[in-house]
Amino acid sequence: MTSILLYDTTLRDGSQREDISLSVEDKLTIAQRLAAFGMHYIECGWPGSNPKDADFFARAVSMNLPARLAAFGRTRNPNGSCDDDTNLRALVVAGTPVVTLVGKSWDYHVTQVLSTTLAENLAMIGDSVAWMKARGKEVVFDAEHFYDGFLANPDYALATLRAAAAAGADWLVLCETNGGRLPWEMEAMTREVAARLPGAQIGVHCHNDTGCGVANSLAAVRSGATMVQGTINGYGERVGNADLVTILPNLQLKMGYAVLPEEKLRELTTLSRYVAEVANLKHNDHQPYTGHSAFAHKGGIHVAAILKSADTYQHIDPERVGNMMRSVTSELSGRGNIVLQARRMGLDLDNEAAQHVLAQIKHLEHEGFTFEAAEASVELMFHRLRADYRRPFELLDYFAITERRHGRGLVAEATVKVKVGELIKFTAAEGNGPVNALASALQEALVDHYPILRTVRLADYKVRILGGTAGTAANTRVLIDFQSGTEAWTTVGANANIIDASWRALSDSMEYALIRLVDKGAPDKG
Amino acid sequence: MTSILLYDTTLRDGSQREDISLSVEDKLTIAQRLAAFGMHYIECGWPGSNPKDADFFARAVSMNLPARLAAFGRTRNPNGSCDDDTNLRALVVAGTPVVTLVGKSWDYHVTQVLSTTLAENLAMIGDSVAWMKARGKEVVFDAEHFYDGFLANPDYALATLRAAAAAGADWLVLCETNGGRLPWEMEAMTREVAARLPGAQIGVHCHNDTGCGVANSLAAVRSGATMVQGTINGYGERVGNADLVTILPNLQLKMGYAVLPEEKLRELTTLSRYVAEVANLKHNDHQPYTGHSAFAHKGGIHVAAILKSADTYQHIDPERVGNMMRSVTSELSGRGNIVLQARRMGLDLDNEAAQHVLAQIKHLEHEGFTFEAAEASVELMFHRLRADYRRPFELLDYFAITERRHGRGLVAEATVKVKVGELIKFTAAEGNGPVNALASALQEALVDHYPILRTVRLADYKVRILGGTAGTAANTRVLIDFQSGTEAWTTVGANANIIDASWRALSDSMEYALIRLVDKGAPDKG
């Protein structure tokens, strides 16, 4: 069974999507998650173009992740030298084992956009690849606009590949940069390239401008490509990159390629939703394989038929990708992963407890909560079921105000009333905003009794409006990341009122901190 | 040039999507719009399954739309008679020129789901088609699960088609019902069917479960299908139906088929967004051809290249589908982007003005604003530079409170003080949350003087904390999407205080609405 390698460029090409803005922390958590999932290559960024990436690379490389990290950049400048090329030097400084160089393969671009000669472009490619190889890098050559170039001037397009290959490039990736091709064209052209470059390792990089990003990638694989570049959830500029979340199960479950272990494939749905959460984007309910609606069946007839025999209405068993069948009119499905999660926490739950948590989760999800990224909220539900569990505090009231008065400026204050043991604590705090003020007031109310909470701080805060186009009168979901030393966790809150949703997440987090930090002793200040 | 016919099932299959709920009025306006656009067939509903549809059919048929309206239903019951079949009779009562009958083509379904014999199923198909033909209908036979059936038992699957054809069916539509096939399978199987049924008019009906709904449909067309069934924006159950909005330009602009007149194709983007609006769904910014981001380019370098020659980075001229090229304003942009944007707004900016706006943008970006998605905020900056521009109102104060009191529940209120002309307006509003309350109070303060603002509503609301791990004391960026009829725009606000950031985005949006809506006249209510 042929192996296909996945090359994930969510953090570079994917992050060029208009409405994505990833902090360095976001990128690191995504990189870790991708590596844990089994992505073979992770393209982390473009050090020459974004100074923020320099810090990211330093930290990412030092994590020793199981994936091969790649830094992305261009071939040297026309008539320049590699030694003097700041972009190439930045790529080396990034310190990754892999460097991906994008170079022109379309003669039109060479003359019109780069304003140089066809020969010089070949030298740019050869020089840059050789220079990187000499520095011990695995080199991926991204042939930009390859298919347009191959149509316009096939000999030149192939010459660019040969220049890279001769200089030692490990991979020749054919990029369908404008996104305008259709699958049979991709299949035919890729086959021709593979025939003309026997022995070369060929990859493919597609975009989704004709709605065929997935199909185009699969077509290239059929023709000999053994690396597929893409992004999680198809994130990317314009219409997006090829969606690895759809491509992977297509390759493995439909086409019989070996890509990842079966148990990793089962984590696909969680991975897909996790990356959406971190990117603060709504997960696409209708995404192939991983969408909330992907295996949702309406009506009693379907469900009865499916209960008889699942393949009557489903093209695969959803559990193979970690999703589940849902029947929209009645909830028949269970939650194997809830029991799994409990077990992982060392909590032995009988069926009844798991069902209880399941029911609670379903009810809350109906109100807008999501738990894929908010594991602390789920864990808290389990702990509260323990016979010996006592709630550490009881929330009574809160009050939060923001005002801006002409000539006076901006003020945000909050008061919180909390019962801790027999005492009622009533605290006030100021903040830069109402949620910050609430967080401070709550922490202030609890620290006398629970000094360890002094170490807890709010690290990130994401808000989504749910319910399509209902605006701020719709349901609001808040995800809050907390940290204490190297411990980190996320809680969720949902309510039509953003402050109230935040309040829920804040108080759950304080309660959870007491479980998490006490178990582990004093937090590591390192 | 071969003609391909489009069969739109947005109102039937598309409306089975989980989060769509169309009223009879909605369906009628969509039907009219589809017909005006030039859809050849419009499948309106399932009269036997939805009593609401009866009223709809009566009204739709009486409109004498230029499209051929179709009513959808099943073949007769096993061992029943057509005359006594309530479903078939309802189809006739619907009064459409076309009736579409779905019947089983997969032997497995016939025996396991229908619990009848293979022979009886053939009779069901033949009888029902003949019965409809006798009543003067054009009959479309939808062969359900055809491709799975053809793989399992090709002779039987073909027999079902022959039964329909022999009874006079005008169209034999091969349905890829489970959505699990890949394009080359579709191409090969459809070719075989076409070869075995020479002279038949073949159609195809795909779903998107493998992310190949579009590619599968195109593959079938390459093999001889001359009708494509699908929905606007790919709406449908699970992962959706084949997206006609993507298929149409692929067929016509890429594959050279004659489908619709050029000037109709130019209405594609408007049609796509209109249907989303009526269905109360957010239009997919990243949809092929028609998405707001479909032809958006980041970075000064790309823009410079495109200004030189549009096909360097675009696979088609966006105006052919009624969309437009956009340059995305961001930290990377040089003067080129800004001037382009201004020119499109009909503003002639000299270099100095462009530099001024650019400097403003860079400064604000440093404070946390982002402008990629907030074009309205950028446009506003330009307008404010105009010598003849007068600010429509002046913000003085605001005040927003959220409180939850034990036994009293949750309250959110806001007051706003605004100067409009010589008047000072001081309004109060309640809301589900503080931002919602502020939005209402602001709108209330302005509508007497600017009645057109009554039509403005807040559609989506995104919040990010900036600055890595500084939590709620860090800078907060808010992006707010507004709508009025089919007009939509986005503004941005940033501040350490989430309420204040929202306030900025809200007030910019109201000011921008007055420019946008006044220029365009009253909003289109559809």
Chai-1 contact restraints between the chains, C-beta under 6 A:
chainA,res_idxA,chainB,res_idxB,connection_type,confidence,min_distance_angstrom,max_distance_angstrom,comment,restraint_id
A,Q16,B,K298,contact,1.0,0.0,6.0,A-B,restraint_1
A,E18,B,S293,contact,1.0,0.0,6.0,A-B,restraint_2
A,E18,B,E372,contact,1.0,0.0,6.0,A-B,restraint_3
A,E18,B,A373,contact,1.0,0.0,6.0,A-B,restraint_4
A,D19,B,A373,contact,1.0,0.0,6.0,A-B,restraint_5
A,S23,B,G468,contact,1.0,0.0,6.0,A-B,restraint_6
A,E25,B,G468,contact,1.0,0.0,6.0,A-B,restraint_7
A,Q112,B,S309,contact,1.0,0.0,6.0,A-B,restraint_8
A,V113,B,A305,contact,1.0,0.0,6.0,A-B,restraint_9
A,V113,B,T312,contact,1.0,0.0,6.0,A-B,restraint_10
A,N178,B,H315,contact,1.0,0.0,6.0,A-B,restraint_11
A,G179,B,H315,contact,1.0,0.0,6.0,A-B,restraint_12
A,G180,B,H315,contact,1.0,0.0,6.0,A-B,restraint_13
A,P183,B,P183,contact,1.0,0.0,6.0,A-B,restraint_14
A,P183,B,A215,contact,1.0,0.0,6.0,A-B,restraint_15
A,D209,B,P288,contact,1.0,0.0,6.0,A-B,restraint_16
A,D209,B,H315,contact,1.0,0.0,6.0,A-B,restraint_17
A,T210,B,N250,contact,1.0,0.0,6.0,A-B,restraint_18
A,G211,B,V214,contact,1.0,0.0,6.0,A-B,restraint_19
A,G211,B,T246,contact,1.0,0.0,6.0,A-B,restraint_20
A,G211,B,P288,contact,1.0,0.0,6.0,A-B,restraint_21
A,C212,B,A215,contact,1.0,0.0,6.0,A-B,restraint_22
A,V214,B,G211,contact,1.0,0.0,6.0,A-B,restraint_23
A,A215,B,P183,contact,1.0,0.0,6.0,A-B,restraint_24
A,A215,B,C212,contact,1.0,0.0,6.0,A-B,restraint_25
A,A215,B,A215,contact,1.0,0.0,6.0,A-B,restraint_26
A,R238,B,S293,contact,1.0,0.0,6.0,A-B,restraint_27
A,R238,B,A294,contact,1.0,0.0,6.0,A-B,restraint_28
A,V239,B,H286,contact,1.0,0.0,6.0,A-B,restraint_29
A,V239,B,P288,contact,1.0,0.0,6.0,A-B,restraint_30
A,V239,B,A294,contact,1.0,0.0,6.0,A-B,restraint_31
A,G240,B,H286,contact,1.0,0.0,6.0,A-B,restraint_32
A,T246,B,G211,contact,1.0,0.0,6.0,A-B,restraint_33
A,N250,B,T210,contact,1.0,0.0,6.0,A-B,restraint_34
A,N280,B,R464,contact,1.0,0.0,6.0,A-B,restraint_35
A,H286,B,V239,contact,1.0,0.0,6.0,A-B,restraint_36
A,H286,B,G240,contact,1.0,0.0,6.0,A-B,restraint_37
A,P288,B,D209,contact,1.0,0.0,6.0,A-B,restraint_38
A,P288,B,G211,contact,1.0,0.0,6.0,A-B,restraint_39
A,P288,B,V239,contact,1.0,0.0,6.0,A-B,restraint_40
A,S293,B,E18,contact,1.0,0.0,6.0,A-B,restraint_41
A,S293,B,R238,contact,1.0,0.0,6.0,A-B,restraint_42
A,A294,B,R238,contact,1.0,0.0,6.0,A-B,restraint_43
A,A294,B,V239,contact,1.0,0.0,6.0,A-B,restraint_44
A,A305,B,V113,contact,1.0,0.0,6.0,A-B,restraint_45
A,H315,B,N178,contact,1.0,0.0,6.0,A-B,restraint_46
A,H315,B,G179,contact,1.0,0.0,6.0,A-B,restraint_47
A,H315,B,G180,contact,1.0,0.0,6.0,A-B,restraint_48
A,H315,B,D209,contact,1.0,0.0,6.0,A-B,restraint_49
A,L396,B,H406,contact,1.0,0.0,6.0,A-B,restraint_50
A,D397,B,R405,contact,1.0,0.0,6.0,A-B,restraint_51
A,D397,B,H406,contact,1.0,0.0,6.0,A-B,restraint_52
A,Y398,B,R404,contact,1.0,0.0,6.0,A-B,restraint_53
A,F399,B,E403,contact,1.0,0.0,6.0,A-B,restraint_54
A,A400,B,T402,contact,1.0,0.0,6.0,A-B,restraint_55
A,I401,B,I401,contact,1.0,0.0,6.0,A-B,restraint_56
A,T402,B,A400,contact,1.0,0.0,6.0,A-B,restraint_57
A,T402,B,I499,contact,1.0,0.0,6.0,A-B,restraint_58
A,E403,B,F399,contact,1.0,0.0,6.0,A-B,restraint_59
A,R404,B,Y398,contact,1.0,0.0,6.0,A-B,restraint_60
A,R405,B,D397,contact,1.0,0.0,6.0,A-B,restraint_61
A,H406,B,L396,contact,1.0,0.0,6.0,A-B,restraint_62
A,H406,B,D397,contact,1.0,0.0,6.0,A-B,restraint_63
A,L410,B,N497,contact,1.0,0.0,6.0,A-B,restraint_64
A,L410,B,D500,contact,1.0,0.0,6.0,A-B,restraint_65
A,A412,B,N497,contact,1.0,0.0,6.0,A-B,restraint_66
A,N432,B,A473,contact,1.0,0.0,6.0,A-B,restraint_67
A,N432,B,A496,contact,1.0,0.0,6.0,A-B,restraint_68
A,N432,B,N497,contact,1.0,0.0,6.0,A-B,restraint_69
A,G433,B,T472,contact,1.0,0.0,6.0,A-B,restraint_70
A,G433,B,N497,contact,1.0,0.0,6.0,A-B,restraint_71
A,G433,B,I498,contact,1.0,0.0,6.0,A-B,restraint_72
A,V435,B,T472,contact,1.0,0.0,6.0,A-B,restraint_73
A,N436,B,T472,contact,1.0,0.0,6.0,A-B,restraint_74
A,N436,B,A473,contact,1.0,0.0,6.0,A-B,restraint_75
A,A439,B,T472,contact,1.0,0.0,6.0,A-B,restraint_76
A,R457,B,G471,contact,1.0,0.0,6.0,A-B,restraint_77
A,L458,B,G471,contact,1.0,0.0,6.0,A-B,restraint_78
A,L458,B,T472,contact,1.0,0.0,6.0,A-B,restraint_79
A,A459,B,T469,contact,1.0,0.0,6.0,A-B,restraint_80
A,A459,B,G471,contact,1.0,0.0,6.0,A-B,restraint_81
A,D460,B,I465,contact,1.0,0.0,6.0,A-B,restraint_82
A,Y461,B,I465,contact,1.0,0.0,6.0,A-B,restraint_83
A,Y461,B,T472,contact,1.0,0.0,6.0,A-B,restraint_84
A,V463,B,V463,contact,1.0,0.0,6.0,A-B,restraint_85
A,I465,B,D460,contact,1.0,0.0,6.0,A-B,restraint_86
A,I465,B,Y461,contact,1.0,0.0,6.0,A-B,restraint_87
A,G468,B,N280,contact,1.0,0.0,6.0,A-B,restraint_88
A,G468,B,L281,contact,1.0,0.0,6.0,A-B,restraint_89
A,G468,B,K282,contact,1.0,0.0,6.0,A-B,restraint_90
A,T469,B,N280,contact,1.0,0.0,6.0,A-B,restraint_91
A,T469,B,A459,contact,1.0,0.0,6.0,A-B,restraint_92
A,G471,B,R457,contact,1.0,0.0,6.0,A-B,restraint_93
A,G471,B,L458,contact,1.0,0.0,6.0,A-B,restraint_94
A,G471,B,A459,contact,1.0,0.0,6.0,A-B,restraint_95
A,T472,B,V435,contact,1.0,0.0,6.0,A-B,restraint_96
A,T472,B,N436,contact,1.0,0.0,6.0,A-B,restraint_97
A,T472,B,L458,contact,1.0,0.0,6.0,A-B,restraint_98
A,T472,B,Y461,contact,1.0,0.0,6.0,A-B,restraint_99
A,A473,B,N432,contact,1.0,0.0,6.0,A-B,restraint_100
A,A473,B,N436,contact,1.0,0.0,6.0,A-B,restraint_101
A,A496,B,N432,contact,1.0,0.0,6.0,A-B,restraint_102
A,N497,B,L410,contact,1.0,0.0,6.0,A-B,restraint_103
A,N497,B,A412,contact,1.0,0.0,6.0,A-B,restraint_104
A,N497,B,N432,contact,1.0,0.0,6.0,A-B,restraint_105
A,N497,B,G433,contact,1.0,0.0,6.0,A-B,restraint_106
A,I498,B,G433,contact,1.0,0.0,6.0,A-B,restraint_107
A,I499,B,T402,contact,1.0,0.0,6.0,A-B,restraint_108
A,D500,B,L410,contact,1.0,0.0,6.0,A-B,restraint_109
